[in-house]
Each structure stands twice: as structure tokens, then as C-alpha cells.
């Protein structure tokens, strides 16, 4: 199973002037995991496709800022 968010652990030097970010994350687009576009994929309606930026739900990837997500969880 694949995930759209990957993480890596950068090197933290002993003399870094700022507090380090120990885990960094990045987003990968869904089209990396589809070798070719299959026939008869489901489609969004034209209005919804313009809103989401793609015609096919398989290629839709909403962006969530990894630093804002904990703030949303605190509010709820």
C-alpha cells in the first residue's frame, strides 16, 4: 500500500543555530502510482472538476499542511 505523504529524517548537526525539525514530510502526487490511465475511470461533474482541479477522482490529492493538522485536532 502506498501513502501520498512521505517522511524523512534530516541530519541534525551539533552546531546548528536553530532548533531542528527532526522529521520532514512531503507530498507525492497520485499519478506517480498509476502506470497508465485505465479506461472508464469515474469522473467528477464539470463543476466539481473545476473546483478540485482534475476530472478523475483517482488523481485528486488535496493538500493538507502538516503543521496545521495538529491545530485542527486541538480545536475539535
ZADOMAR-582413 format. One record per residue (C-alpha): residue in one letter; residue number from 1; chain; x, y, z. Coordinates in nm, 3 decimals, padded with zeros to 5 digits. Example, Ala and Ser with C-alpha at 12.3 -4.5 7.8 and 13.67 -1.06 7.14 Angstrom:
BEGIN
> A; 1; A; 01.230; -00.450; 00.780
> S; 2; A; 01.367; -00.106; 00.714
***
This chain:
BEGIN
> X; 1; A; 00.000; 00.000; 00.000
> X; 2; A; 00.127; 00.344; -00.084
> X; 3; A; 00.088; 00.671; 00.103
> X; 4; A; 00.071; 01.015; -00.051
> X; 5; A; 00.281; 01.163; 00.230
> X; 6; A; 00.639; 01.055; 00.280
> X; 7; A; 00.875; 01.150; 00.560
> X; 8; A; 01.248; 01.163; 00.608
> X; 9; A; 01.487; 01.239; 00.891
> X; 10; A; 01.745; 01.505; 00.801
> X; 11; A; 02.088; 01.525; 00.960
> X; 12; A; 02.095; 01.742; 01.272
> X; 13; A; 02.436; 01.893; 01.329
> X; 14; A; 02.570; 01.964; 01.675
> X; 15; A; 02.630; 02.333; 01.594
> X; 16; A; 02.301; 02.419; 01.417
> X; 17; A; 02.194; 02.770; 01.525
> X; 18; A; 01.818; 02.697; 01.516
> X; 19; A; 01.611; 02.426; 01.682
> X; 20; A; 01.600; 02.137; 01.434
> X; 21; A; 01.298; 01.990; 01.262
> X; 22; A; 01.364; 01.623; 01.321
> X; 23; A; 01.105; 01.480; 01.080
> X; 24; A; 01.023; 01.645; 00.748
> X; 25; A; 00.730; 01.542; 00.529
> X; 26; A; 00.648; 01.592; 00.164
> X; 27; A; 00.358; 01.506; -00.061
> X; 28; A; 00.375; 01.287; -00.371
> X; 29; A; 00.112; 01.316; -00.645
> X; 30; A; -00.118; 01.019; -00.708
> X; 31; A; -00.024; 00.998; -01.077
> X; 32; A; 00.316; 00.857; -00.973
> X; 33; A; 00.144; 00.533; -00.874
> X; 34; A; -00.062; 00.482; -01.191
> X; 35; A; 00.142; 00.335; -01.475
> X; 36; A; -00.112; 00.429; -01.740
> X; 37; A; -00.458; 00.580; -01.739
> X; 38; A; -00.709; 00.295; -01.749
> X; 39; A; -01.031; 00.310; -01.949
> X; 40; A; -01.364; 00.407; -01.795
> X; 41; A; -01.234; 00.586; -01.488
> X; 42; A; -01.510; 00.755; -01.286
> X; 43; A; -01.529; 01.129; -01.343
> X; 44; A; -01.629; 01.432; -01.140
> X; 45; A; -01.908; 01.655; -01.266
> X; 46; A; -01.772; 01.951; -01.469
> X; 47; A; -01.834; 02.199; -01.186
> X; 48; A; -01.672; 01.974; -00.925
> X; 49; A; -01.378; 01.902; -01.159
> X; 50; A; -01.308; 02.275; -01.193
> X; 51; A; -01.321; 02.312; -00.816
> X; 52; A; -01.089; 02.016; -00.749
> X; 53; A; -00.852; 02.072; -01.041
> X; 54; A; -00.887; 01.731; -01.203
> X; 55; A; -01.153; 01.537; -01.387
> X; 56; A; -01.078; 01.199; -01.226
> X; 57; A; -01.113; 01.121; -00.854
> X; 58; A; -00.817; 00.881; -00.875
> X; 59; A; -00.587; 01.178; -00.945
> X; 60; A; -00.735; 01.413; -00.684
> X; 61; A; -00.500; 01.494; -00.398
> X; 62; A; -00.599; 01.766; -00.152
> X; 63; A; -00.306; 01.935; 00.019
> X; 64; A; -00.301; 01.947; 00.396
> X; 65; A; -00.025; 02.140; 00.564
> X; 66; A; 00.143; 01.900; 00.810
> X; 67; A; 00.199; 02.184; 01.057
> X; 68; A; -00.168; 02.293; 01.060
> X; 69; A; -00.313; 01.947; 01.115
> X; 70; A; -00.237; 01.933; 01.491
> X; 71; A; -00.404; 02.273; 01.533
> X; 72; A; -00.725; 02.140; 01.378
> X; 73; A; -00.725; 01.844; 01.614
> X; 74; A; -00.692; 02.073; 01.918
> X; 75; A; -00.998; 02.277; 01.819
> X; 76; A; -01.226; 01.975; 01.793
***
